[in-house]
Amino acid sequence: MDGFCTNPNGLFQKVPIMTDFAIHPQLTNDCILLGRFSCSYVLLMNNAGAPWIILVPQNTVGATELTDLPHDEQQQLLQEANLVAGIVKAQPGVEKLNIAALGNIVPQLHLHIVGRSPSDYCWPKLVWASDPGPRYEDAAIAVWRDLFSQVAGFSAAGL
């Protein structure tokens, strides 16, 4: 089965992998892979209008809901979400976090962690129901990678 990994610019490219797990194509089209924690891949939504990270749990072929995971994996995902939430909340101007596992368009289990403020591009509307904001430039992507590289348990390794 084909999966995805990133090239040096953080863009996804198709490669063969040995498991049935692959990040959903919509996420690979919309996001930049930053790396991973022990439970999940860390994706940066390529929308600089609001700080927006998506966690995609690994080894979850067929999982669509948080409750589909074994209890210990649910707890690990929530611990990783808390780490990400701390990073997002620390971004300039962030006043509120939106954390959700929707799955209406992408059925694969994934968790959105979005920093919001009255000055963001679509306030007070939902970011996932709004036209996309501006794309990230390479320098800004590097800043996100640097932020995550300082977190214990984070690996910048690709897929």
C-alpha positions, 0 to 999 in steps of 0.5 A, spaced: 500 500 500 502 507 498 503 511 504 506 518 504 512 521 507 515 528 506 521 531 502 526 536 505 521 541 504 516 538 509 511 536 503 508 530 502 510 525 497 507 518 496 512 512 498 510 504 499 510 502 506 509 496 509 503 497 513 496 498 512 496 505 516 497 511 512 495 518 513 488 520 509 490 524 503 486 530 504 490 531 510 497 530 506 494 535 501 492 540 507 498 539 512 505 539 513 508 534 517 512 536 523 514 529 526 511 525 531 510 523 538 509 516 540 502 515 539 501 520 533 503 524 527 504 532 528 501 535 522 501 543 521 495 545 517 498 549 512 493 555 514 497 561 517 491 565 519 490 561 525 495 556 529 492 549 527 495 543 529 492 536 527 494 529 531 493 523 527 494 517 531 498 511 529 496 504 528 489 506 528 487 503 521 479 504 521 479 508 527 474 514 526 472 516 533 476 517 540 472 511 543 475 506 538 482 506 541 484 502 547 483 506 553 491 506 554 492 509 547 486 514 548 490 517 554 496 517 550 493 521 545 490 526 550 497 527 553 500 529 547 494 533 545 495 537 552 503 538 550 500 541 543 495 545 546 500 548 551 504 550 544 499 553 541 496 557 547 503 560 547 502 563 540 502 570 540 494 573 540 491 566 542 486 567 547 482 561 546 483 553 544 478 549 539 480 542 540 475 537 536 475 530 533 470 532 527 471 527 521 465 529 517 470 530 511 476 526 513 473 519 516 480 517 519 481 519 527 485 526 527 484 531 533 484 538 531 488 543 536 487 550 533 489 557 537 483 562 536 483 570 537 478 575 535 483 578 530 484 571 526 482 571 519 475 568 520 473 569 527 468 568 530 466 562 525 469 555 525 476 555 521 474 548 518 468 551 515 471 557 512 475 559 506 483 557 508 487 563 510 494 564 507 499 559 506 505 558 511 512 561 508 518 556 509 521 561 515 514 560 519 514 552 518 521 552 521 519 556 527 514 551 528 519 545 527 523 548 532 518 549 537 516 542 537 523 540 537 524 542 544 518 538 547 520 531 550 518 525 546 517 529 539 521 526 533 522 530 527 523 523 523 518 523 517 513 517 516 
